[in-house]
Amino acid sequence: MRDVITDLARWWDAGDTVGIGTVVGTWKSSPRQPGAAMLVGPDGTAVGSVSGGCVEGAVYELAETARDGGVPVLQLQAVFACTACEWIRSVAGEAWRQSRRKR
């Protein structure tokens, strides 16, 4: 999450809704550990990484759907390409938004 915090704070300060895919659990040799996050900004910009490439597209769609009003989701993902690249992990997709303050 540390690698995306600057972008998250910028979008938060602007009042934008951001989709977030976060690794919440891993088994075997997952390339990214719990806490790794990918943001999908209001304009579709992706920031961060949850897998190093293997399932970035699926997590992008998960975060994008959450950003656009979908319900938060916990998804189990698995890759069994070879013994060096076998892993299973849980990824949570949710939206972060702030309510605009009335002045």
C-alpha positions in Angstrom: 0.0 0.0 0.0 2.9 2.4 0.6 3.7 2.5 -3.1 0.3 3.9 -3.9 -0.4 6.2 -1.0 0.6 9.4 -2.7 -1.9 8.8 -5.6 -4.6 7.7 -3.2 -4.2 10.8 -1.1 -4.3 13.0 -4.2 -7.5 11.5 -5.5 -9.0 11.5 -1.9 -8.2 15.2 -1.5 -9.9 15.9 -4.9 -13.0 14.1 -3.7 -12.6 11.3 -6.3 -13.8 7.7 -5.9 -11.0 5.2 -6.3 -11.2 1.4 -6.8 -8.7 -0.6 -4.8 -7.6 -4.2 -5.2 -5.6 -5.4 -2.2 -3.9 -8.7 -1.6 -5.3 -9.9 1.7 -3.9 -13.4 1.9 -1.4 -15.7 0.1 -0.4 -19.3 -0.1 2.7 -20.8 -1.6 5.1 -18.4 -3.5 2.9 -15.5 -4.4 4.9 -12.7 -6.1 3.3 -10.0 -3.9 2.5 -10.3 -0.2 -0.6 -9.2 1.8 -1.0 -5.4 1.7 0.1 -5.1 -2.0 -2.4 -2.8 -3.7 -3.6 -1.6 -7.1 -5.6 1.6 -7.5 -7.9 2.4 -10.4 -8.4 6.1 -10.5 -11.5 8.1 -11.7 -10.0 8.3 -15.2 -9.1 4.6 -15.4 -5.4 5.2 -14.5 -3.9 2.1 -12.8 -1.3 2.6 -10.0 0.5 -0.2 -8.1 0.6 -3.9 -8.6 -0.8 -7.0 -7.0 0.9 -9.7 -9.0 3.8 -8.5 -11.1 1.7 -9.2 -14.2 -0.1 -12.5 -13.9 -3.5 -11.4 -13.0 -3.3 -7.6 -13.1 -6.1 -7.4 -15.6 -8.5 -9.3 -13.5 -7.7 -7.2 -10.4 -8.1 -4.0 -12.5 -11.6 -5.1 -13.5 -12.4 -6.0 -9.9 -11.3 -2.6 -8.6 -12.9 -0.7 -11.5 -16.3 -2.5 -10.9 -16.1 -1.6 -7.2 -15.2 2.0 -8.0 -18.2 2.3 -10.3 -20.6 1.3 -7.6 -20.3 -2.4 -7.4 -20.3 -4.2 -4.0 -17.0 -5.0 -2.3 -15.8 -8.4 -3.3 -13.3 -11.0 -1.9 -11.9 -13.1 -4.8 -9.7 -16.2 -4.7 -7.1 -16.3 -7.5 -4.8 -19.2 -8.4 -1.9 -19.6 -10.9 -0.5 -23.0 -11.6 1.9 -22.3 -14.5 4.8 -24.4 -13.2 6.2 -25.4 -9.9 8.2 -22.2 -9.7 5.1 -20.1 -10.3 2.3 -21.8 -8.3 0.4 -19.7 -5.9 -3.0 -18.9 -4.6 -4.1 -15.6 -3.1 -7.2 -13.7 -1.9 -7.8 -10.2 -3.3 -10.3 -7.7 -2.0 -11.9 -5.2 -4.4 -13.5 -2.2 -2.9 -14.1 1.5 -3.5 -12.8 4.3 -1.4 -14.8 7.5 -1.5 -15.4 10.4 0.7 -18.7 12.3 1.2 -18.4 15.8 0.1 -18.8 18.1 3.1 -21.6 20.6 3.1 -20.3 24.1 3.8 
